[in-house]
Amino acid sequence: MRYFNMIKPYLSKNGIVVFDDINWSSQMRKAWKDIKKDKQVTMSIDLFFMGIVFVNKNLSKQDFIVRF
């Protein structure tokens, strides 16, 4: 969460952030949940090993989980 909060002010209005190891530990799972709830995050994609969030006000709030 600390890193995400550090970079948020520098994200463009159509920013994308990729996170690694979102299910590595209970703390990482909690951080991922908190990141998805952030008011700037409009879309998230959970790929189990990594997560992708989009900061784009033109997108509606959506969360996707892709398991393969």
PDB file as gemmi writes it, atoms N, CA and C in Angstrom:
CRYST1    1.000    1.000    1.000  90.00  90.00  90.00 P 1                      
ATOM      1  N   MET A   1       0.823  -1.193   0.000  1.00  0.00           N  
ATOM      2  CA  MET A   1       0.000   0.000   0.000  1.00  0.00           C  
ATOM      3  C   MET A   1       0.868   1.258   0.000  1.00  0.00           C  
ATOM      4  N   ARG A   2       1.969   1.176   0.708  1.00  0.00           N  
ATOM      5  CA  ARG A   2       2.841   2.346   0.790  1.00  0.00           C  
ATOM      6  C   ARG A   2       3.322   2.761  -0.602  1.00  0.00           C  
ATOM      7  N   TYR A   3       3.736   1.783  -1.410  1.00  0.00           N  
ATOM      8  CA  TYR A   3       4.222   2.096  -2.757  1.00  0.00           C  
ATOM      9  C   TYR A   3       3.103   2.646  -3.638  1.00  0.00           C  
ATOM     10  N   PHE A   4       1.931   2.056  -3.533  1.00  0.00           N  
ATOM     11  CA  PHE A   4       0.806   2.536  -4.330  1.00  0.00           C  
ATOM     12  C   PHE A   4       0.473   3.976  -3.956  1.00  0.00           C  
ATOM     13  N   ASN A   5       0.424   4.260  -2.677  1.00  0.00           N  
ATOM     14  CA  ASN A   5       0.129   5.626  -2.241  1.00  0.00           C  
ATOM     15  C   ASN A   5       1.218   6.604  -2.662  1.00  0.00           C  
ATOM     16  N   MET A   6       2.447   6.129  -2.766  1.00  0.00           N  
ATOM     17  CA  MET A   6       3.546   7.004  -3.208  1.00  0.00           C  
ATOM     18  C   MET A   6       3.422   7.369  -4.684  1.00  0.00           C  
ATOM     19  N   ILE A   7       2.963   6.434  -5.515  1.00  0.00           N  
ATOM     20  CA  ILE A   7       2.917   6.711  -6.959  1.00  0.00           C  
ATOM     21  C   ILE A   7       1.605   7.335  -7.420  1.00  0.00           C  
ATOM     22  N   LYS A   8       0.552   7.248  -6.621  1.00  0.00           N  
ATOM     23  CA  LYS A   8      -0.750   7.781  -7.048  1.00  0.00           C  
ATOM     24  C   LYS A   8      -0.696   9.223  -7.538  1.00  0.00           C  
ATOM     25  N   PRO A   9       0.010  10.113  -6.874  1.00  0.00           N  
ATOM     26  CA  PRO A   9       0.026  11.503  -7.368  1.00  0.00           C  
ATOM     27  C   PRO A   9       0.666  11.657  -8.751  1.00  0.00           C  
ATOM     28  N   TYR A  10       1.439  10.678  -9.177  1.00  0.00           N  
ATOM     29  CA  TYR A  10       2.152  10.774 -10.453  1.00  0.00           C  
ATOM     30  C   TYR A  10       1.457  10.035 -11.596  1.00  0.00           C  
ATOM     31  N   LEU A  11       0.352   9.357 -11.301  1.00  0.00           N  
ATOM     32  CA  LEU A  11      -0.365   8.620 -12.350  1.00  0.00           C  
ATOM     33  C   LEU A  11      -1.056   9.587 -13.296  1.00  0.00           C  
ATOM     34  N   SER A  12      -1.028   9.257 -14.567  1.00  0.00           N  
ATOM     35  CA  SER A  12      -1.769  10.074 -15.533  1.00  0.00           C  
ATOM     36  C   SER A  12      -3.254   9.779 -15.377  1.00  0.00           C  
ATOM     37  N   LYS A  13      -4.082  10.566 -16.035  1.00  0.00           N  
ATOM     38  CA  LYS A  13      -5.519  10.361 -15.918  1.00  0.00           C  
ATOM     39  C   LYS A  13      -5.980   9.047 -16.562  1.00  0.00           C  
ATOM     40  N   ASN A  14      -5.116   8.413 -17.323  1.00  0.00           N  
ATOM     41  CA  ASN A  14      -5.405   7.107 -17.920  1.00  0.00           C  
ATOM     42  C   ASN A  14      -4.324   6.100 -17.527  1.00  0.00           C  
ATOM     43  N   GLY A  15      -3.917   6.142 -16.263  1.00  0.00           N  
ATOM     44  CA  GLY A  15      -2.811   5.319 -15.793  1.00  0.00           C  
ATOM     45  C   GLY A  15      -3.173   3.850 -15.603  1.00  0.00           C  
ATOM     46  N   ILE A  16      -2.141   3.017 -15.691  1.00  0.00           N  
ATOM     47  CA  ILE A  16      -2.257   1.578 -15.459  1.00  0.00           C  
ATOM     48  C   ILE A  16      -1.119   1.194 -14.512  1.00  0.00           C  
ATOM     49  N   VAL A  17      -1.456   0.399 -13.493  1.00  0.00           N  
ATOM     50  CA  VAL A  17      -0.445  -0.062 -12.548  1.00  0.00           C  
ATOM     51  C   VAL A  17      -0.551  -1.584 -12.457  1.00  0.00           C  
ATOM     52  N   VAL A  18       0.609  -2.252 -12.521  1.00  0.00           N  
ATOM     53  CA  VAL A  18       0.673  -3.711 -12.431  1.00  0.00           C  
ATOM     54  C   VAL A  18       1.325  -4.072 -11.102  1.00  0.00           C  
ATOM     55  N   PHE A  19       0.684  -4.968 -10.356  1.00  0.00           N  
ATOM     56  CA  PHE A  19       1.185  -5.435  -9.070  1.00  0.00           C  
ATOM     57  C   PHE A  19       1.529  -6.912  -9.178  1.00  0.00           C  
ATOM     58  N   ASP A  20       2.642  -7.287  -8.579  1.00  0.00           N  
ATOM     59  CA  ASP A  20       3.082  -8.681  -8.580  1.00  0.00           C  
ATOM     60  C   ASP A  20       2.758  -9.316  -7.227  1.00  0.00           C  
ATOM     61  N   ASP A  21       2.550 -10.634  -7.229  1.00  0.00           N  
ATOM     62  CA  ASP A  21       2.361 -11.422  -6.000  1.00  0.00           C  
ATOM     63  C   ASP A  21       1.185 -10.963  -5.151  1.00  0.00           C  
ATOM     64  N   ILE A  22       0.051 -10.670  -5.762  1.00  0.00           N  
ATOM     65  CA  ILE A  22      -1.095 -10.164  -5.009  1.00  0.00           C  
ATOM     66  C   ILE A  22      -1.717 -11.218  -4.088  1.00  0.00           C  
ATOM     67  N   ASN A  23      -1.401 -12.486  -4.283  1.00  0.00           N  
ATOM     68  CA  ASN A  23      -1.914 -13.543  -3.411  1.00  0.00           C  
ATOM     69  C   ASN A  23      -0.793 -14.259  -2.658  1.00  0.00           C  
ATOM     70  N   TRP A  24       0.356 -13.625  -2.537  1.00  0.00           N  
ATOM     71  CA  TRP A  24       1.525 -14.241  -1.928  1.00  0.00           C  
ATOM     72  C   TRP A  24       1.361 -14.436  -0.422  1.00  0.00           C  
ATOM     73  N   SER A  25       0.690 -13.496   0.254  1.00  0.00           N  
ATOM     74  CA  SER A  25       0.499 -13.570   1.699  1.00  0.00           C  
ATOM     75  C   SER A  25      -0.839 -12.924   2.058  1.00  0.00           C  
ATOM     76  N   SER A  26      -1.235 -13.093   3.301  1.00  0.00           N  
ATOM     77  CA  SER A  26      -2.492 -12.477   3.737  1.00  0.00           C  
ATOM     78  C   SER A  26      -2.397 -10.952   3.688  1.00  0.00           C  
ATOM     79  N   GLN A  27      -1.205 -10.403   3.971  1.00  0.00           N  
ATOM     80  CA  GLN A  27      -1.035  -8.954   3.898  1.00  0.00           C  
ATOM     81  C   GLN A  27      -1.150  -8.455   2.463  1.00  0.00           C  
ATOM     82  N   MET A  28      -0.610  -9.226   1.515  1.00  0.00           N  
ATOM     83  CA  MET A  28      -0.715  -8.830   0.105  1.00  0.00           C  
ATOM     84  C   MET A  28      -2.162  -8.941  -0.384  1.00  0.00           C  
ATOM     85  N   ARG A  29      -2.888  -9.961   0.065  1.00  0.00           N  
ATOM     86  CA  ARG A  29      -4.304 -10.076  -0.322  1.00  0.00           C  
ATOM     87  C   ARG A  29      -5.102  -8.897   0.216  1.00  0.00           C  
ATOM     88  N   LYS A  30      -4.829  -8.496   1.465  1.00  0.00           N  
ATOM     89  CA  LYS A  30      -5.526  -7.341   2.036  1.00  0.00           C  
ATOM     90  C   LYS A  30      -5.162  -6.068   1.277  1.00  0.00           C  
ATOM     91  N   ALA A  31      -3.883  -5.897   0.966  1.00  0.00           N  
ATOM     92  CA  ALA A  31      -3.460  -4.714   0.209  1.00  0.00           C  
ATOM     93  C   ALA A  31      -4.165  -4.667  -1.146  1.00  0.00           C  
ATOM     94  N   TRP A  32      -4.269  -5.813  -1.826  1.00  0.00           N  
ATOM     95  CA  TRP A  32      -4.940  -5.867  -3.124  1.00  0.00           C  
ATOM     96  C   TRP A  32      -6.406  -5.454  -2.979  1.00  0.00           C  
ATOM     97  N   LYS A  33      -7.078  -5.938  -1.949  1.00  0.00           N  
ATOM     98  CA  LYS A  33      -8.479  -5.544  -1.721  1.00  0.00           C  
ATOM     99  C   LYS A  33      -8.590  -4.041  -1.488  1.00  0.00           C  
ATOM    100  N   ASP A  34      -7.666  -3.499  -0.703  1.00  0.00           N  
ATOM    101  CA  ASP A  34      -7.690  -2.054  -0.428  1.00  0.00           C  
ATOM    102  C   ASP A  34      -7.398  -1.242  -1.680  1.00  0.00           C  
ATOM    103  N   ILE A  35      -6.484  -1.714  -2.496  1.00  0.00           N  
ATOM    104  CA  ILE A  35      -6.167  -1.016  -3.753  1.00  0.00           C  
ATOM    105  C   ILE A  35      -7.385  -1.003  -4.665  1.00  0.00           C  
ATOM    106  N   LYS A  36      -8.086  -2.132  -4.773  1.00  0.00           N  
ATOM    107  CA  LYS A  36      -9.279  -2.186  -5.632  1.00  0.00           C  
ATOM    108  C   LYS A  36     -10.359  -1.224  -5.146  1.00  0.00           C  
ATOM    109  N   LYS A  37     -10.425  -0.969  -3.847  1.00  0.00           N  
ATOM    110  CA  LYS A  37     -11.441  -0.074  -3.278  1.00  0.00           C  
ATOM    111  C   LYS A  37     -11.079   1.403  -3.421  1.00  0.00           C  
ATOM    112  N   ASP A  38      -9.832   1.694  -3.753  1.00  0.00           N  
ATOM    113  CA  ASP A  38      -9.382   3.073  -3.852  1.00  0.00           C  
ATOM    114  C   ASP A  38     -10.260   3.846  -4.830  1.00  0.00           C  
ATOM    115  N   LYS A  39     -10.602   5.088  -4.487  1.00  0.00           N  
ATOM    116  CA  LYS A  39     -11.525   5.874  -5.316  1.00  0.00           C  
ATOM    117  C   LYS A  39     -10.953   6.217  -6.685  1.00  0.00           C  
ATOM    118  N   GLN A  40      -9.636   6.216  -6.843  1.00  0.00           N  
ATOM    119  CA  GLN A  40      -9.030   6.506  -8.147  1.00  0.00           C  
ATOM    120  C   GLN A  40      -9.038   5.290  -9.066  1.00  0.00           C  
ATOM    121  N   VAL A  41      -9.120   4.099  -8.511  1.00  0.00           N  
ATOM    122  CA  VAL A  41      -9.085   2.868  -9.306  1.00  0.00           C  
ATOM    123  C   VAL A  41     -10.476   2.620  -9.879  1.00  0.00           C  
ATOM    124  N   THR A  42     -10.556   2.545 -11.199  1.00  0.00           N  
ATOM    125  CA  THR A  42     -11.848   2.333 -11.840  1.00  0.00           C  
ATOM    126  C   THR A  42     -12.032   0.913 -12.358  1.00  0.00           C  
ATOM    127  N   MET A  43     -10.949   0.210 -12.599  1.00  0.00           N  
ATOM    128  CA  MET A  43     -11.069  -1.171 -13.074  1.00  0.00           C  
ATOM    129  C   MET A  43      -9.888  -1.967 -12.552  1.00  0.00           C  
ATOM    130  N   SER A  44     -10.165  -3.220 -12.169  1.00  0.00           N  
ATOM    131  CA  SER A  44      -9.070  -4.090 -11.731  1.00  0.00           C  
ATOM    132  C   SER A  44      -9.211  -5.450 -12.391  1.00  0.00           C  
ATOM    133  N   ILE A  45      -8.062  -6.068 -12.629  1.00  0.00           N  
ATOM    134  CA  ILE A  45      -8.021  -7.417 -13.194  1.00  0.00           C  
ATOM    135  C   ILE A  45      -7.105  -8.249 -12.298  1.00  0.00           C  
ATOM    136  N   ASP A  46      -7.673  -9.304 -11.728  1.00  0.00           N  
ATOM    137  CA  ASP A  46      -6.944 -10.216 -10.845  1.00  0.00           C  
ATOM    138  C   ASP A  46      -6.534 -11.430 -11.666  1.00  0.00           C  
ATOM    139  N   LEU A  47      -5.234 -11.609 -11.875  1.00  0.00           N  
ATOM    140  CA  LEU A  47      -4.707 -12.750 -12.626  1.00  0.00           C  
ATOM    141  C   LEU A  47      -4.050 -13.764 -11.689  1.00  0.00           C  
ATOM    142  N   PHE A  48      -4.424 -13.753 -10.418  1.00  0.00           N  
ATOM    143  CA  PHE A  48      -3.931 -14.577  -9.323  1.00  0.00           C  
ATOM    144  C   PHE A  48      -2.504 -14.234  -8.933  1.00  0.00           C  
ATOM    145  N   PHE A  49      -1.547 -14.359  -9.821  1.00  0.00           N  
ATOM    146  CA  PHE A  49      -0.165 -14.035  -9.488  1.00  0.00           C  
ATOM    147  C   PHE A  49       0.108 -12.536  -9.564  1.00  0.00           C  
ATOM    148  N   MET A  50      -0.672 -11.844 -10.375  1.00  0.00           N  
ATOM    149  CA  MET A  50      -0.505 -10.399 -10.495  1.00  0.00           C  
ATOM    150  C   MET A  50      -1.862  -9.733 -10.676  1.00  0.00           C  
ATOM    151  N   GLY A  51      -1.878  -8.445 -10.403  1.00  0.00           N  
ATOM    152  CA  GLY A  51      -3.091  -7.665 -10.559  1.00  0.00           C  
ATOM    153  C   GLY A  51      -2.803  -6.422 -11.365  1.00  0.00           C  
ATOM    154  N   ILE A  52      -3.800  -5.993 -12.109  1.00  0.00           N  
ATOM    155  CA  ILE A  52      -3.682  -4.797 -12.947  1.00  0.00           C  
ATOM    156  C   ILE A  52      -4.817  -3.858 -12.563  1.00  0.00           C  
ATOM    157  N   VAL A  53      -4.489  -2.597 -12.320  1.00  0.00           N  
ATOM    158  CA  VAL A  53      -5.531  -1.613 -12.041  1.00  0.00           C  
ATOM    159  C   VAL A  53      -5.434  -0.475 -13.044  1.00  0.00           C  
ATOM    160  N   PHE A  54      -6.587   0.065 -13.359  1.00  0.00           N  
ATOM    161  CA  PHE A  54      -6.710   1.171 -14.304  1.00  0.00           C  
ATOM    162  C   PHE A  54      -7.249   2.386 -13.567  1.00  0.00           C  
ATOM    163  N   VAL A  55      -6.656   3.528 -13.834  1.00  0.00           N  
ATOM    164  CA  VAL A  55      -7.104   4.802 -13.288  1.00  0.00           C  
ATOM    165  C   VAL A  55      -7.588   5.609 -14.481  1.00  0.00           C  
ATOM    166  N   ASN A  56      -8.881   5.516 -14.751  1.00  0.00           N  
ATOM    167  CA  ASN A  56      -9.449   6.170 -15.926  1.00  0.00           C  
ATOM    168  C   ASN A  56     -10.909   6.474 -15.626  1.00  0.00           C  
ATOM    169  N   LYS A  57     -11.242   7.729 -15.446  1.00  0.00           N  
ATOM    170  CA  LYS A  57     -12.609   8.113 -15.087  1.00  0.00           C  
ATOM    171  C   LYS A  57     -13.625   7.793 -16.165  1.00  0.00           C  
ATOM    172  N   ASN A  58     -13.173   7.484 -17.374  1.00  0.00           N  
ATOM    173  CA  ASN A  58     -14.094   7.118 -18.445  1.00  0.00           C  
ATOM    174  C   ASN A  58     -14.552   5.660 -18.342  1.00  0.00           C  
ATOM    175  N   LEU A  59     -13.912   4.890 -17.476  1.00  0.00           N  
ATOM    176  CA  LEU A  59     -14.299   3.494 -17.266  1.00  0.00           C  
ATOM    177  C   LEU A  59     -15.228   3.404 -16.068  1.00  0.00           C  
ATOM    178  N   SER A  60     -16.181   2.492 -16.131  1.00  0.00           N  
ATOM    179  CA  SER A  60     -17.041   2.274 -14.971  1.00  0.00           C  
ATOM    180  C   SER A  60     -16.322   1.349 -13.990  1.00  0.00           C  
ATOM    181  N   LYS A  61     -16.663   1.458 -12.720  1.00  0.00           N  
ATOM    182  CA  LYS A  61     -16.014   0.661 -11.678  1.00  0.00           C  
ATOM    183  C   LYS A  61     -16.335  -0.813 -11.927  1.00  0.00           C  
ATOM    184  N   GLN A  62     -15.282  -1.604 -12.194  1.00  0.00           N  
ATOM    185  CA  GLN A  62     -15.435  -3.033 -12.466  1.00  0.00           C  
ATOM    186  C   GLN A  62     -14.248  -3.784 -11.906  1.00  0.00           C  
ATOM    187  N   ASP A  63     -14.497  -5.011 -11.461  1.00  0.00           N  
ATOM    188  CA  ASP A  63     -13.440  -5.892 -10.981  1.00  0.00           C  
ATOM    189  C   ASP A  63     -13.568  -7.224 -11.718  1.00  0.00           C  
ATOM    190  N   PHE A  64     -12.472  -7.684 -12.296  1.00  0.00           N  
ATOM    191  CA  PHE A  64     -12.470  -8.946 -13.020  1.00  0.00           C  
ATOM    192  C   PHE A  64     -11.489  -9.906 -12.368  1.00  0.00           C  
ATOM    193  N   ILE A  65     -11.832 -11.175 -12.374  1.00  0.00           N  
ATOM    194  CA  ILE A  65     -10.942 -12.239 -11.907  1.00  0.00           C  
ATOM    195  C   ILE A  65     -10.771 -13.218 -13.063  1.00  0.00           C  
ATOM    196  N   VAL A  66      -9.523 -13.451 -13.464  1.00  0.00           N  
ATOM    197  CA  VAL A  66      -9.228 -14.366 -14.549  1.00  0.00           C  
ATOM    198  C   VAL A  66      -8.349 -15.482 -13.972  1.00  0.00           C  
ATOM    199  N   ARG A  67      -8.833 -16.699 -14.004  1.00  0.00           N  
ATOM    200  CA  ARG A  67      -8.070 -17.836 -13.505  1.00  0.00           C  
ATOM    201  C   ARG A  67      -7.761 -18.760 -14.675  1.00  0.00           C  
ATOM    202  N   PHE A  68      -6.526 -19.169 -14.787  1.00  0.00           N  
ATOM    203  CA  PHE A  68      -6.123 -20.058 -15.878  1.00  0.00           C  
ATOM    204  C   PHE A  68      -5.207 -21.123 -15.355  1.00  0.00           C  
TER     205      PHE A  68                                                      
END                                                                             
